[in-house]
Amino acid sequence: MVFIRGRHNVAMPLVVFDLDGTLIDSRRDLADAANALIVERGGQPQPVDAISAMVGEGAPLLVKRALTAAGLDPAEPTALPRFLELYDERLLNHTRLYEGTKEMLDDISRKATLAVLTNKPQLPSERILEGLAIAKRFAQVIGGDTALPRKPDPGGLRHLMTAAGTGPDDTIMVGDSAIDLRTARAAGTRICLVRYGFGFRFAAAEVAGDELLAGTAGELLALLRQALHLSTA
């Protein structure tokens, strides 16, 4: 996919977004799919918040954590493919953009290159972005089951920077979790964390104090404009 460059062949800044808990609230659909898997295997459903806390490091770990919490065998080989089938049936039942996210993306995409870096598998990520009518805002989407390593390995983020022609100083990672924070640190980029995401839980030792923090999509837009020296026009 071709990245748009500004005048004099100077690359526009790059903003790389996490997906679950950053752009979309997908808690209910993820929990419903995990609980359907648990019930099929004779377990008791788990609370939505408990399953939400398991999200962030890819579908294989989510499945293992959910089955373990339900007292079921986490190594059962058919569990992951069955979960993906169950989730595929529920991708957009309840999943929504966080309030103000579409407007934020519409604005910032005129001034920066946007990409998605998620540990969610590629195909469901793309289907959700299409279903919520924001796919065209992103120059590239990298899921957690591609040839590139999953976050917090910085390989995906570095790949996006290379493709966009940017470096750490003109790239910002936007996420809601410690996984996103570690990814940005490893790649040497700045990080903006959204407080409203369901992955917003950090140990004191993980926070350095230089993180940008946004409580709403509107605040996120203002922070990105300021950090990347973008005009409001």
C-alpha positions as CSV (number, residue, x, y, z in Angstrom):
1,M,0.0,0.0,0.0
2,V,1.3,3.4,-0.9
3,F,1.9,6.0,1.8
4,I,1.1,9.6,0.9
5,R,3.9,12.1,1.2
6,G,3.8,15.8,1.5
7,R,5.5,18.4,-0.6
8,H,9.2,18.1,-1.4
9,N,8.9,14.4,-0.8
10,V,8.9,14.9,3.0
11,A,7.0,12.2,4.8
12,M,4.0,13.2,6.9
13,P,4.1,12.2,10.6
14,L,2.9,8.7,11.4
15,V,0.3,7.9,14.0
16,V,0.0,4.1,14.8
17,F,-3.1,3.0,16.6
18,D,-3.8,-0.1,18.6
19,L,-7.3,-1.4,17.9
20,D,-9.1,-3.1,20.9
21,G,-9.6,-0.6,23.7
22,T,-8.1,2.3,21.7
23,L,-10.3,2.7,18.6
24,I,-13.0,0.2,19.4
25,D,-14.9,-1.0,22.4
26,S,-15.0,-4.7,21.6
27,R,-15.3,-6.1,25.2
28,R,-18.8,-7.6,24.8
29,D,-18.2,-9.4,21.6
30,L,-14.9,-10.8,22.8
31,A,-16.4,-11.9,26.0
32,D,-19.5,-13.5,24.3
33,A,-17.2,-15.5,22.0
34,A,-15.0,-16.7,24.8
35,N,-18.0,-17.6,27.0
36,A,-19.6,-19.5,24.1
37,L,-16.4,-21.5,23.8
38,I,-16.3,-22.1,27.6
39,V,-20.0,-23.2,27.7
40,E,-19.5,-25.6,24.7
41,R,-16.8,-27.3,26.8
42,G,-18.9,-27.6,29.9
43,G,-17.6,-24.6,31.9
44,Q,-19.3,-21.6,33.5
45,P,-19.3,-18.2,31.7
46,Q,-16.9,-15.6,33.0
47,P,-17.7,-11.9,33.7
48,V,-17.1,-9.5,30.8
49,D,-14.6,-7.4,32.8
50,A,-12.6,-10.5,33.7
51,I,-12.3,-11.5,30.0
52,S,-11.6,-7.9,29.0
53,A,-8.6,-8.0,31.3
54,M,-7.2,-11.0,29.3
55,V,-7.2,-9.1,26.0
56,G,-4.1,-7.5,24.5
57,E,-1.6,-10.2,23.7
58,G,-3.4,-12.0,20.9
59,A,-6.1,-14.6,20.5
60,P,-4.1,-17.6,21.5
61,L,-3.3,-16.2,25.0
62,L,-6.9,-14.9,25.4
63,V,-8.2,-18.4,24.8
64,K,-5.7,-20.0,27.2
65,R,-6.5,-17.4,29.9
66,A,-10.3,-17.8,29.5
67,L,-10.2,-21.6,29.6
68,T,-7.9,-21.6,32.6
69,A,-10.2,-19.1,34.4
70,A,-13.1,-21.5,33.8
71,G,-11.2,-24.5,35.0
72,L,-10.9,-26.1,31.5
73,D,-7.9,-27.4,29.6
74,P,-6.1,-24.4,28.1
75,A,-4.0,-26.6,25.8
76,E,-6.9,-28.2,24.0
77,P,-5.9,-28.0,20.3
78,T,-9.3,-27.2,18.8
79,A,-10.0,-24.3,21.2
80,L,-8.3,-21.5,19.3
81,P,-9.8,-22.3,15.9
82,R,-13.2,-22.7,17.5
83,F,-12.9,-19.4,19.3
84,L,-12.1,-17.7,16.1
85,E,-15.2,-19.2,14.5
86,L,-17.3,-18.1,17.4
87,Y,-15.8,-14.6,17.4
88,D,-16.2,-14.3,13.6
89,E,-20.0,-14.7,14.1
90,R,-20.0,-11.9,16.6
91,L,-17.5,-9.3,15.3
92,L,-19.9,-6.4,15.1
93,N,-22.8,-7.4,17.3
94,H,-21.8,-4.9,20.0
95,T,-18.4,-3.5,18.9
96,R,-18.4,0.2,18.4
97,L,-16.0,3.1,17.9
98,Y,-15.4,5.1,21.1
99,E,-17.2,8.4,21.0
100,G,-15.5,11.0,18.9
101,T,-13.1,8.5,17.3
102,K,-14.4,8.8,13.7
103,E,-14.2,12.6,13.9
104,M,-10.7,12.4,15.4
105,L,-9.5,10.1,12.5
106,D,-11.2,12.2,9.9
107,D,-9.2,15.2,11.1
108,I,-5.8,13.7,11.8
109,S,-5.8,11.7,8.6
110,R,-5.6,15.0,6.6
111,K,-2.3,15.8,8.3
112,A,-0.6,12.5,9.1
113,T,-0.3,8.9,7.9
114,L,-2.3,6.6,10.0
115,A,-1.8,2.8,10.6
116,V,-3.1,0.1,12.9
117,L,-0.9,-2.2,14.8
118,T,-2.8,-4.8,16.7
119,N,-2.4,-8.3,18.2
120,K,-5.9,-9.2,17.0
121,P,-5.7,-11.5,14.0
122,Q,-5.6,-9.8,10.6
123,L,-8.9,-10.8,9.0
124,P,-11.2,-9.9,11.9
125,S,-9.3,-6.6,12.3
126,E,-9.9,-5.7,8.7
127,R,-13.5,-6.7,8.8
128,I,-14.2,-4.6,11.9
129,L,-12.5,-1.5,10.3
130,E,-14.5,-2.0,7.2
131,G,-17.7,-2.6,9.1
132,L,-17.2,0.6,11.1
133,A,-16.4,2.6,8.0
134,I,-13.0,3.7,9.0
135,A,-10.7,1.3,7.0
136,K,-9.9,3.9,4.4
137,R,-8.3,6.1,7.0
138,F,-5.4,3.7,7.4
139,A,-2.5,3.2,5.0
140,Q,-1.6,-0.1,6.5
141,V,-3.1,-2.6,9.1
142,I,-0.8,-5.2,10.7
143,G,-2.5,-8.0,12.7
144,G,-1.1,-10.3,15.3
145,D,-1.0,-13.4,13.0
146,T,1.1,-11.9,10.2
147,A,4.8,-12.6,9.5
148,L,5.8,-9.7,11.7
149,P,6.1,-10.3,15.5
150,R,3.4,-9.4,17.9
151,K,3.6,-6.5,20.2
152,P,5.5,-5.7,22.5
153,D,8.1,-6.7,19.9
154,P,8.8,-3.4,18.1
155,G,9.2,-5.1,14.7
156,G,5.7,-4.2,13.4
157,L,6.1,-0.6,14.5
158,R,9.5,-0.3,12.9
159,H,8.1,-1.8,9.7
160,L,5.4,0.9,9.6
161,M,8.0,3.6,10.2
162,T,10.1,2.4,7.4
163,A,7.2,2.2,5.0
164,A,6.0,5.7,6.0
165,G,9.5,7.2,5.8
166,T,9.4,8.4,9.4
167,G,11.6,8.0,12.4
168,P,10.9,7.9,16.2
169,D,10.7,11.7,16.5
170,D,7.8,12.0,14.0
171,T,6.0,8.8,15.0
172,I,3.5,8.3,17.8
173,M,2.0,5.1,19.0
174,V,-1.5,5.4,20.5
175,G,-2.8,2.6,22.7
176,D,-4.5,1.7,26.0
177,S,-2.3,-0.9,27.5
178,A,1.1,-1.8,28.9
179,I,1.7,-3.8,25.8
180,D,1.4,-0.7,23.7
181,L,3.6,1.3,26.1
182,R,6.4,-1.4,25.9
183,T,6.1,-1.5,22.1
184,A,6.7,2.3,21.8
185,R,9.5,2.2,24.3
186,A,11.2,-0.6,22.4
187,A,10.9,1.3,19.1
188,G,12.0,4.6,20.6
189,T,8.7,6.4,19.7
190,R,6.5,8.6,21.7
191,I,3.4,7.1,23.3
192,C,-0.1,8.4,23.9
193,L,-2.3,6.3,26.2
194,V,-6.1,6.6,26.2
195,R,-7.5,6.4,29.7
196,Y,-10.9,5.2,28.4
197,G,-9.5,1.9,27.0
198,F,-10.2,-1.4,28.9
199,G,-6.5,-2.2,28.9
200,F,-5.6,0.9,30.9
201,R,-3.8,-0.7,33.8
202,F,-0.2,0.0,34.6
203,A,2.3,-0.9,37.3
204,A,4.0,2.1,38.8
205,A,7.4,1.0,37.5
206,E,6.1,1.0,33.9
207,V,5.2,4.6,33.8
208,A,8.0,7.1,33.3
209,G,5.9,10.3,33.4
210,D,6.6,11.4,29.8
211,E,3.5,9.6,28.4
212,L,0.8,11.6,26.7
213,L,-2.6,10.8,28.4
214,A,-6.0,11.3,26.7
215,G,-9.3,11.0,28.5
216,T,-11.5,11.4,25.3
217,A,-11.0,11.2,21.6
218,G,-11.2,15.0,21.5
219,E,-8.3,15.2,23.9
220,L,-6.4,12.7,21.9
221,L,-6.8,14.8,18.8
222,A,-5.6,17.9,20.6
223,L,-2.5,16.0,21.9
224,L,-1.7,14.6,18.5
225,R,-1.9,18.0,16.9
226,Q,0.3,19.5,19.5
227,A,2.9,16.7,19.6
228,L,3.2,16.5,15.9
229,H,3.0,20.3,15.3
230,L,0.0,20.0,13.1
231,S,-2.2,22.9,12.2
232,T,-5.9,23.0,13.2
233,A,-6.9,24.2,9.7
